[in-house]
Amino acid sequence: MNIVRDSFVKKQCFPFTLKMTMLELHLTERRGGKILRKTWTMMLTFILIILVLAACGNGDTSDEGSEKNDGQEASLELPEPDLEGIPDIVAEINGEEITKEEFESMYEQQFQQAAMQSQLSGQEVDQDQLKEQTAEGMVNQRLLTQEANNRIAEVLEEDVNNTLDEVVKQNGMETKEELLVALEEQGMKEKEVMELIETQVKIDQLIAEESGNMEPTDDEVKEAYDNMKAQQEEMGNDEEFPAFDEIEPDLKEQVKQQKEMEATETLVEKLRKDADVTIYL
């Protein structure tokens, strides 16, 4: 086992990604925090929760690893989120509202993750800042959805199915039926899932229209490799660094995701300038 390569691959579970963004947000709101598995992804200025059933966390499937994780989770006594004073309407975006219920469901999840991290770092969660970040992120998400629906009337069924296949793969499942059954157990019907995936396809196409080709060049991938290798050397890690060919596919994906993030940030900044946005926190 190559520890460096394994560490790099694990990072691929937590990069920015546009895929599943809409589904993540919707399911988090519906379940009020009761999820089977969490993965955190950066979405502009805040964190959204991916509701998935397998994937990144399955690297350690041994009984020993499971028992260790269970013991660690049991030892953590997490504080409660402060939900006092949350207004009935948290934000308005071009006439659309983000309700208290929607915000609290999202915030509880964000707080849970932040509280777990604070247990490790010893630094208390700044809940005022976290609330602001959560609200800003939900506003940005709504702006993207509005713009995508305004500019893209329809999407091809093939594109929707391809995105669904990606979701199935990301969750370590074999078929879309398996995914749909799992989501239905979480309270979400197939029609809702497909509608949300269709919206996500629109967002993907919107970003592509705005930014053009985001496939990384050979030079960009090589630069990412050199930077990663240099970073390990600076940290004094004596572990043998993997060869370029060994991790090139992962590097390409990470560089592409970084470019997607930058393109999305640029678009959201543009949308915010022309939008009527009010946050009441």
Helices and strands as residue ranges (DSSP letters): H 3-11, H 21-31, E 38-43, E 46-51, G 56-59, H 63-75, E 89-93, E 96-99, H 100-121, H 127-151, H 157-170, H 176-185, H 190-211, H 218-234, H 244-274, E 277-279
